[in-house]
Amino acid sequence: MEAVTAALSANIKRLRAAKDLSQEALALHASVDRTVLSRIERRIANPSLLILARIASALDVPLSELVATQPDANRD
């Protein structure tokens, strides 16, 4: 379980940075509170499936990419 949490945190940070989004901007696009996003990235919070779906949609990636333990090298 720890590996999934670590991957989730790293993937959100990586994808957010790739799109040059601040936590605040991503949170706004995903309709989640910035503090929730911060807690997810710091591995303090365990988000619901609904929140993960909102984040994935805001990042324009499939939900599976958020929890993947290996980044998808074929992704643009």
Secondary structure, DSSP 4 states (H G I P E B T S, - for coil): -HHHHHHHHHHHHHHHHHTT--HHHHHHHHTS-HHHHHHHHTT-----HHHHHHHHHHHTS-HHHHH-SS--TT--
